Amino acid sequence: MEESGCSNHDEEAWSAIITKVVIGQEDDETAWAFRFAVEQRVWAVVLSGPQNDPAAARVKGPFRNLFRDPHAAEDFIAEFTDQIDRSRAKGRYRDESFLELSQKDALSKIAAKSLIRKRAISSVRKFSRGGITGLPDHAGNPVSYDAGDDGGWGDQIKSPTGSAEPIPDSGFGLLRRLQNGEAILELSIKHDRLDSVEETAALQTWVLLDPSQSVFESIRLMIEGRIVGGIDALLKAHVVGRGEIDAALADCVSEFEAHPAMELKRLDGIDRRRTRLEGRRLFDPLSASSIRELLDLPSLNAGEKRNSKYRAGISGLFPQFDDILHDLGVLDHSAETST
């Protein structure tokens, strides 16, 4: 369905709808009509084809790198419309300037293309957890998020043919496996004896390191010989560090829920913060104080320098993920990094 002008009858009907919304006296019929108008607007921006024939729908160019098929786009449209409707119910559109606008102009302001795009990115990030959008076809089939009472990631959804092919070893596929807790991470070291950056990398990613890699024994011996309290102390530090990051991620979700009509700049900031937190959870969960205690360093500043040098030199340490470490914010030296 393409955007088009409205007839006089449509404009009169819209005038009655928006007037009630502006003065805060909308009844159920008005609320439904407002919601339907917004849904039509978003559909026209995201999808082509008639709204009454979903089978003929196609994802439009600007959104093809976000939604793999029209059904995923339809789910987003419903989610976005819900958000706008909650904003209406909270009085966000009680602004007399809307009374002076045509239906097309008013809806373009309420559901601007830039807002739709931002919310689409947010939606994809939220459900992919890693903050990676536009997954390529070879990255595997979608992942089920219904993982039982304990939450977490579910299994890979089978393709329409019923095949159960494993997720390919692409960076994106491996990232999903890491997020699911699989110990598949390979640490590239130059010599049998780890340098300081490699040593910090081993501590930060110990719970995800692949025990079958050839250098694993060298890493294990280093940890047993260097860490105060040994591997048990390191595992406890990971539990604490990941717990703190999980709490910060939960705060991001709560902020979204508490402010469904937040400004775009704020929305984007929360998205980027959540992405960095996801990256930290995998590659950088130990704080400077944890590193100091584990290595018995002389000061907190020494622990901070260790982490800073590790983040600065992370490129090449994990060759499987070189292409996406920047997207995850692991290379970011902002306040979101461990301190």
N, C-alpha and C positions, 0 to 999 in steps of 0.2 A: 504494500500500500504506500503510495507516494504522497508526500505532503501537498496539499492543494488549498485553494481558497475556499471560503465557506459561503453558503447561500445566506440570503437575508434571514430566512427562517432559523438557520443554524446560529446566526449571530444573535438573534433575539433570544433563542433558548439559552445560549451561553451567557448573555447579559443577565438573565434572571438567575442563573447558577452562580456566577461570580459575585453578583450583588449580595446574595445571601451569605456567601463565604466571607466577603469583606466585612459585613456587619455582624458576623458571628451568629447568624440565625438559620443555618442550614438544617433541614430536616433529613430524614433517611434517604428520601428520593433525590434531594440535591447532592448529598454526599456520594451517592452511587453514581450520579451523572458526572460529577466532578472527577471521580476516580476513573470512570470509563473514558472521559476525554483525555486524561493524562495517559492512560494506557494506550490509546490510539496514537497519541503523539510519540510516545517512546517506541512503539512498534514501527512507526514510519521512519524513525531515525535508525533503528537497529536492524530491521528486517525489510526485505522487499516481498511483494506478493500480498494478496488479499488477506485480511485478518481472519475472515471466516473460512479460510482454506489453509490451515497450517501446513498441510502436506506440500503446498506450493511455495512455502516460505524459503527464503535464502538469506543467509547472514550477509549484511552489507560490508563493503571493503574495509572501513575503519575498524570493524569489530571482528574480522575474520581471524586475526591473530589472537583473539581472546576466547571465542566460542567455537568449539569444534563442530557443532551442528546447530540447526535451528531450535532444537528442543532445549539445549542448554541456554540459548538466548532467550527463549520464552520463559524459562525459570527465572532468569535475571530480570526480565521485564516485570514479572509478577512481584519479585522482591523490591524492585525500585518503586513500583506503584504503591506498594504497601508503605514504603518509607515516606513518600510524598503525602499519602493520605494521613499518616500519623502526624506529619507536620501541619497539615490542614486542621486536624482535630485540636492541635495545640495552639492554633491561632496565628501561624506563621504568615498566612496570606491575607490577614486583615489590614490591608493597605489600600487606601483609596486610589492610588495610582493605577491599580489593575482595572478600575472602572472605565478608564480612558482608553484602554487598549482593545484591539480586536481579539477574537478568540485565538488566532494564530500567534499574534504577538504576545498575548498573555501566557499561553502555553510554552512559547519559546523562552519566556523569562522564568516560568515555574520549573520547566524541565529543559534547561538549556543543553545543547549538544555537548558542551564541555563538561557539564555536571554529569550527564549520562555516561560519558566516557570515563570520568574519574570514578564514578560508582561501579562501573563495569570492572575496572582494574581492581578496585577494592574487593569486589565480590570474588573475583578469580583468586586474588591473593589469600583471601580468608579461607577458601576451601582447598587451596593447594598447599597452604601452611608454609611453604618455602619462599613465598613471594615471587615465584617465577611464573610469568605469563607467556602465552603463545607457545605452549609445548608443541614440538614437532610431531608428526605422525609416528615416527619411529620410537618415540619415547614410551610407547606402550598404551594399553587401554586405560580407561579411567579407573580410579581407586575408590572402593566403597568406604564410606566413613562410618558405617554402622558396624562397629567392631565389638559389639557386646556391651555388657554392663560396665566393663572397665574403661570404655572409651578407646581412644587412640585410632590408629589406622587399621582399616580392614584389609581384605584381600583384593587382588586385582579382578575386575569384572571381565568375564570372558567375552570374546568378540562375538558378533552375531552368528558366526559359523560354528560356535561352540568349542573352538580350539582353546587350549589352555597353555599357550606359549608363554614362557617366562618373560619378564621385563628385560629388554635388551640392555647391554652394558653401556648405554650412553650416559653422559653426565647427568641428565635429568632422571633417568631410570635409577641410577645409583643413588642419587640424592634422595629419592623417595624411599629407597631401602635403608639408607642411613637414618632417615626420620622415623622409620619403623623399628630402629634399634639393632639392625643387623651389623655385625662386626665385619665390615668389608673394606674398611679404609686402609689404603696402602701409603706408608710414609717412606719417602725417598731420602736415603741418607748417603753421604759421600764416602764415609769410611766406616769401619767396624766400630770405632769409638765416636759417639755422637758429639757434635759441637753444641754450644749453648742454645742456639736457635732450634736445632733438631731435638735437643733434650726437652725444651719447653713445649715443642710441638707434640712430643710423645706423651708428656704429662697431660696436656690439654685434650688429647684425643684418645687416651688410653682405652676407654671402654668401647670404642668403635674400631680399633685397629684389628686388622685381619691376622689371626694367629697363624695362618698358613704361609704368610709371606716370609721370605728367606731371612730378613733382618729382624724378625720378631724376637728371636732369642737374645740378640744383642740388646734390644730395647728392654726386654724383661730383666736381664741381668743388671742393666744400668739402673732401673727403677729399684730393684731390690737392694742395690749397693748404695744408692744416693738418697733415696727418699726416707725421711724421718717417719718411722712407723710402717715402712714398706707398702706393699700393694693395698693392704686393708685401709691404710690411712688415705691413700690416693682415691680409692673407691668411695670412701666417706666424703671426701672433698667434692667429688663429682656429684654425689647426691645433694649436697648443700648447694653447690653452684647451680645445678640444673633446677633445683627447687626455687631458687630466687628468680631465675629467668622465667620459669613457668608462671610465677606470681605476677611478674611484669607483663607477660603475654595476656594473662587473665585481665589485668587492668586495662589493656588496650581494648579488649572485647567489651568490657564494661563501659568504657568511654564511648564506644560506638553506640551501644544500646541506650545510654543515658542522653545522648545528643544526636538523635537521628537526622537532624537538619543542620548539622554543623557546616561551617564555611569550608570551601574547597581547600584552602591553604591548610587548615587544621586537619582535615580529612587526609590529605596527602602526607602531612607530617606524621600522623599516627600510623599510616600504612608503612612509611619508610622505617619508623621506629620498630614496628612489629617484624619487618623483614630482617633488620639488623639483629633483633633478639633471636630470631630463628637461626640465623647464621652463627651467633654466639653459642647457642645451645649445642650446636654440633662441633664447632671448631675452637671455641674460646670460652668455655664455661667456668674456668677457674679464675677467681679474682687475684689481684696482686697479693693480698694478705694470705691467700691459700698457697700461692707459689712460694712466698717467703717462708711459711711454716714448713712446707714439704721439703724445701731445699735448705732450710736453716740459714737463710740469708740474713745479713746484718741489719737490714732496715726494710721498711715498706717500700721506700723509693727503689731499692734494688729489685723488689718484686715487680714494680711498675715498669722498670726498664726492661726486665725479662719479657714481659708481655708485649711491650711496645716493639721491641726488636723482633719478636716472633711474628707479630702482625705485619711489620714492614717487610719481613723476609719470607712470608708464607708462600709466595709464588714459586712453584716448582717443587714444594714439599709434598703436595698431594696432586700429582699429575692428572688423576682422574677428574679433578674438579677445578683445574686452572681457569676454565672458560666461564665458570659461574660464581667463583669466590667473590668477585667484585659485586655481582648482582645481589649477593647475600649480605653485603655490607661488612664482610670480615676484614676488608682492607681499610675500612673507615676508621679514622683516628678521632672521631667525635666523642662527646661525653657518654655515648651509649656503650663504648667499649669498657672492658673490665677495669676496675680500679682497685 
